Amino acid sequence: MPPAARWALGQGDALKGDCQKQTVQGVFYWEPDLTACDHNLAARLFELVFAKQQGNDVSLWLPKLDSEANLKSLVEIVNRNSERLGDLKLEVSSWPAAPATKLSLTWNTKNDQSYNSKETTETTSSSQIQASIKNTEKWVEEKLCGLSLCPYTSSLQKAAVGLGSAGVAEGPIVIRHSAPLLVKDDDRRMNPTTAATLAHAFWQGVQELATLPEEEVATLLILAPTKYDDNFVEFAAIFDDLLEPSIQATGSENIVGRALFHPTYDSKILGHQQLLPGHALPANMVDRFFDQYLSTMEGAKPDLESIANANDAVRWTPHATINLLRRSQLTAAKEVEAASPKKKPNWIYARNVLRILKTDSSLSSTGEKEQSEMNR
């Protein structure tokens, strides 16, 4: 009998017993509240990936899951990133081969040594975490707010400003560091990989925005493990290959917007000419916005190289960071701008380029040439 029918007949306990019998090794998890492959399931999955215990595989039973289609997409995404997640393999078992839907998490224990070496998150002290948070707070106050790069953020305590007419309340910017504290020697949990650590923090953030009120947290800045501060390529790859696809697979783009920041953010490395979720708009698009709105701005239109440099500089932060924004705020901002004769769609991208170039002339192609001449 299908698990849904057994549950409807009040046979939930018997169904659970049958599932326990099939969990011959590893850890058994029973999750009847996870009824869809959504942000709740993704958050639970990456929590288990992060908290992997040495020598123990995991069986996650989903007796009331309504459809496996999205789950299988999520499994494919995770398996493509297996090495980043400590040689993890996911597998879905379905009724009638299993009493209910089962998601198996298996790690290749033969590779435990490599798992605990180059890919594991470096231990991070509380003082290091606090220093990173302080650096980011300074960036918010001095750059994001100081240059008014976001018209809806006035301080660390006030984000989503001016959206009240669209039903969105103000709230604080909350900064979370993804790196765990030092793991005690007697902790049975293996050190998680940097990718697993970031994915866990990322999905915790999605959960926060899905459940907490706007007044408690308006937007989140998630600081990645410090390994990524010096490696933009890998940081972007983790986002593009694992985090963003998992958002799409679970339909969570309806909950959060995503924006990537990094100390050396560089669109030339990405090479995108079209919109890329979570990333800066390509310079050629910002160039077109100048053509549309230059008459309403102060200053001349920069050349394309200067636009590209300044457009990247908007994304420069002290540490590798992912900004999670409420989708409701992004929708409200569009409504407010549409109702205002003074605010035009996309004008902010061109305006921010001008503000960045005004504060840092070395980013302009002319400034670079002048600096080169001085260095000769």
C-alpha positions in Angstrom: 0.0 0.0 0.0 1.4 3.5 -0.9 2.7 5.4 2.2 0.1 8.2 1.7 -2.7 5.7 1.9 -1.3 4.0 5.0 -0.9 7.4 6.7 -4.5 8.3 5.8 -5.6 5.0 7.5 -3.8 5.9 10.7 -0.9 3.5 10.1 1.8 6.0 10.6 3.5 4.1 13.5 3.4 0.9 11.6 4.9 2.6 8.5 7.7 4.1 10.7 8.4 0.6 12.1 8.7 -0.8 8.6 11.1 2.0 7.6 13.2 1.4 10.7 13.6 -2.2 9.8 15.0 -1.2 6.4 17.6 1.1 8.0 20.1 -1.6 8.7 23.0 0.7 9.3 23.6 4.4 9.9 21.4 7.0 11.4 17.6 6.9 11.1 15.7 10.2 10.7 11.9 10.3 10.4 10.5 13.5 8.9 6.7 13.4 8.3 6.6 17.2 8.4 8.7 17.6 5.3 5.9 17.2 2.7 7.5 19.0 -0.3 10.9 19.5 -1.8 11.1 23.1 -0.6 13.3 25.3 1.5 12.5 23.3 4.6 13.7 20.0 3.1 16.8 21.7 1.6 17.7 23.2 5.0 17.3 19.9 6.7 19.4 18.1 4.1 22.3 20.5 4.3 22.1 20.5 8.0 22.7 16.7 7.9 25.5 17.1 5.4 27.2 19.7 7.6 26.7 17.5 10.8 28.0 14.3 9.3 29.2 11.9 12.0 32.3 9.8 11.3 31.4 6.3 10.2 27.7 6.9 10.1 25.6 7.2 6.9 22.1 8.7 7.1 18.6 7.5 6.1 16.2 10.4 5.8 12.7 9.1 5.5 10.0 11.3 4.0 6.7 9.4 4.4 4.4 12.3 3.4 6.5 13.8 0.5 3.9 14.8 -2.2 6.3 14.5 -5.2 9.8 13.2 -5.9 10.4 15.2 -9.1 12.1 18.2 -7.4 13.8 16.0 -4.9 15.5 14.1 -7.7 16.7 17.4 -9.2 18.1 18.4 -5.9 19.9 15.0 -5.5 21.5 15.4 -8.9 22.8 18.9 -8.0 24.3 17.6 -4.7 25.9 14.6 -6.4 27.5 16.8 -9.0 29.2 18.5 -6.1 30.1 15.3 -4.3 33.8 16.0 -3.9 33.2 19.4 -2.5 30.9 17.8 0.1 33.3 15.2 1.3 32.7 12.5 -1.3 29.0 12.5 -0.5 26.5 10.4 -2.5 22.7 10.9 -2.3 20.2 8.3 -3.5 16.4 8.3 -3.5 14.5 5.1 -2.8 10.8 5.1 -3.7 7.7 3.0 -2.9 7.2 0.1 -3.6 10.9 -0.7 -3.5 10.9 1.0 -0.1 8.0 1.5 2.4 8.2 5.3 1.8 10.5 7.8 0.1 14.0 7.5 1.5 16.9 9.9 0.9 20.2 8.1 1.7 23.3 10.0 2.5 26.5 8.0 2.1 30.1 9.2 2.5 33.0 7.3 1.0 34.8 6.5 4.3 37.9 5.4 2.4 38.5 9.0 1.7 38.1 10.3 5.2 41.7 11.3 5.4 41.4 13.6 2.3 38.0 14.8 3.6 39.7 16.1 6.7 42.5 17.9 4.8 42.4 20.4 1.9 38.6 20.6 1.7 37.7 20.9 5.4 36.8 24.2 7.0 39.7 25.7 8.9 38.9 26.2 12.6 37.9 29.7 13.3 38.1 31.3 16.8 35.3 33.5 18.1 37.7 36.5 18.0 38.3 35.9 14.3 34.6 35.7 13.6 33.9 38.9 15.5 36.6 40.7 13.6 35.1 39.6 10.3 31.7 40.8 11.4 33.1 44.1 12.5 34.8 44.6 9.2 31.5 43.9 7.4 29.6 46.3 9.7 32.2 49.0 8.8 31.6 48.2 5.1 27.9 48.6 5.5 28.1 51.9 7.3 30.9 53.5 5.2 30.4 52.1 1.7 26.9 50.7 1.3 25.2 53.5 3.4 27.9 56.1 3.1 27.7 56.2 -0.7 24.0 55.4 -0.7 24.6 52.4 -3.0 21.2 51.0 -1.8 18.4 53.6 -1.6 16.5 51.3 0.8 19.2 50.9 3.4 20.2 53.8 5.7 22.1 52.0 8.4 22.8 48.6 10.0 19.6 49.0 12.0 17.4 50.3 9.1 17.0 48.3 5.9 13.9 48.1 3.7 13.5 51.9 4.3 10.7 53.6 2.3 8.8 50.5 1.4 6.0 50.9 4.0 3.5 52.0 1.3 4.0 48.6 -0.2 3.4 46.8 3.1 7.0 46.1 4.0 8.3 47.0 7.4 11.8 48.2 8.2 14.3 46.0 10.0 18.0 45.5 10.7 20.7 44.0 8.6 21.8 40.8 10.3 25.4 39.5 9.7 26.1 35.8 10.2 29.4 34.1 10.0 29.2 30.6 8.5 32.4 29.2 10.0 31.9 27.0 13.0 33.8 27.5 16.2 36.7 25.3 17.1 35.5 21.6 17.3 36.3 19.9 20.6 38.5 16.8 20.5 35.7 14.6 21.9 33.2 15.8 19.3 32.3 12.8 17.1 31.4 15.0 14.2 33.9 15.3 11.4 35.0 18.7 10.4 32.7 19.7 7.6 34.0 20.8 4.2 34.0 24.5 3.4 31.2 23.9 0.8 29.1 22.0 3.4 29.6 24.8 5.9 28.6 27.5 3.5 25.6 25.5 2.2 24.4 24.9 5.8 24.7 28.6 6.7 23.1 29.6 3.4 20.0 27.5 3.9 19.8 28.5 7.6 19.6 32.0 6.3 16.8 31.1 3.8 14.9 29.6 6.7 15.3 32.7 8.8 13.9 35.0 6.2 11.0 32.5 5.6 10.0 32.3 9.2 11.2 35.4 11.1 9.4 38.8 11.0 10.8 41.7 9.0 11.3 43.8 12.1 13.7 41.1 13.5 15.7 40.6 10.3 15.2 42.6 7.1 18.1 41.1 5.2 21.0 38.8 5.8 24.7 39.0 5.1 26.3 35.6 5.3 30.1 35.5 5.6 31.6 32.5 4.0 34.5 30.5 5.5 37.6 32.5 5.3 39.2 30.2 2.8 37.0 31.8 0.1 38.3 35.3 0.9 41.3 34.6 -1.3 39.6 32.5 -3.9 36.8 34.3 -5.9 36.8 31.6 -8.6 35.9 28.8 -6.1 33.5 31.0 -4.2 31.6 31.8 -7.3 31.7 28.2 -8.4 30.1 27.0 -5.1 27.4 29.5 -5.6 26.8 28.9 -9.3 27.1 25.1 -9.1 25.5 24.2 -5.8 23.7 27.0 -3.9 21.8 28.7 -6.8 20.8 25.5 -8.5 19.4 24.2 -5.2 17.4 27.4 -4.8 15.9 26.8 -8.2 15.2 23.1 -7.6 13.2 23.9 -4.5 11.3 26.9 -5.8 13.0 29.1 -3.1 13.6 32.0 -5.5 10.1 33.0 -4.5 11.4 33.5 -0.9 14.8 35.1 -1.3 16.9 37.2 -3.6 20.6 36.5 -3.8 23.6 38.7 -4.3 27.3 37.7 -4.2 30.0 39.9 -2.9 33.8 39.3 -2.6 37.0 41.3 -2.0 38.1 40.7 -5.6 34.8 40.4 -7.4 35.6 40.3 -11.1 33.0 40.0 -13.8 35.7 39.3 -16.4 36.4 36.0 -14.7 32.8 35.1 -14.9 32.6 36.2 -18.5 28.8 36.6 -18.5 27.1 38.9 -21.0 23.5 38.2 -19.8 21.8 38.2 -16.4 23.4 35.7 -14.1 21.4 35.0 -10.8 23.2 36.5 -7.8 25.8 38.3 -9.8 26.5 41.9 -10.9 24.8 43.0 -14.0 27.2 42.7 -17.0 28.9 45.9 -17.9 27.2 46.1 -21.4 23.8 46.2 -19.7 24.9 49.0 -17.3 26.3 50.9 -20.4 22.8 50.8 -21.9 21.3 52.2 -18.7 23.7 55.2 -19.1 22.3 55.9 -22.5 18.7 55.9 -21.1 19.3 58.0 -18.0 22.4 60.1 -18.4 20.3 63.2 -19.0 18.9 62.9 -15.4 22.4 62.4 -13.8 25.3 64.5 -13.0 28.5 63.9 -14.9 29.6 62.5 -18.3 29.2 58.9 -19.4 32.3 56.8 -18.5 33.8 54.5 -21.1 32.9 50.8 -21.0 36.1 49.7 -19.2 35.5 52.2 -16.4 31.9 51.1 -16.1 33.0 47.5 -15.8 35.6 48.4 -13.1 33.2 50.4 -11.0 30.4 48.0 -11.5 32.6 45.3 -10.0 33.7 47.6 -7.2 30.1 47.9 -5.9 30.5 44.2 -5.1 33.8 44.5 -3.2 33.5 43.6 0.5 36.0 42.8 3.2 35.1 39.1 3.1 33.4 36.6 0.8 29.7 37.3 1.4 26.3 36.2 0.2 23.4 38.7 0.7 20.0 37.1 1.2 17.1 39.5 0.6 13.4 39.0 1.1 11.6 38.5 -2.2 8.8 40.6 -0.8 11.2 43.6 -0.4 12.4 43.3 -4.0 8.8 43.2 -5.2 7.9 46.1 -3.1 10.8 48.1 -4.3 9.6 47.6 -7.9 6.2 48.8 -7.0 7.5 51.9 -5.2 9.7 52.8 -8.1 6.9 52.2 -10.6 4.7 54.6 -8.7 7.4 57.3 -8.4 8.1 59.7 -11.3 11.6 60.3 -10.0 12.7 56.7 -9.8 13.3 54.8 -13.0 13.9 51.1 -13.4 17.6 50.2 -13.3 18.8 53.8 -13.0 20.6 52.9 -9.7 23.2 50.8 -11.5 24.4 53.7 -13.6 24.2 56.1 -10.6 26.3 53.7 -8.4 29.0 53.5 -11.1 29.3 57.3 -11.1 29.5 57.4 -7.3 32.2 54.7 -7.1 34.3 56.5 -9.8 33.9 59.7 -8.0 35.4 58.2 -4.8 38.1 56.1 -6.5 39.5 57.6 -9.7 41.9 54.6 -10.1 39.0 52.6 -11.3 38.5 54.7 -14.4 40.5 53.7 -17.5 41.9 57.2 -17.6 42.9 57.0 -14.0 44.6 53.6 -14.6 46.6 55.1 -17.5 47.7 58.1 -15.4 48.7 55.9 -12.5 50.7 53.7 -15.0 52.6 56.8 -16.3 53.4 57.8 -12.7 54.8 54.4 -11.9 57.3 54.4 -14.8 
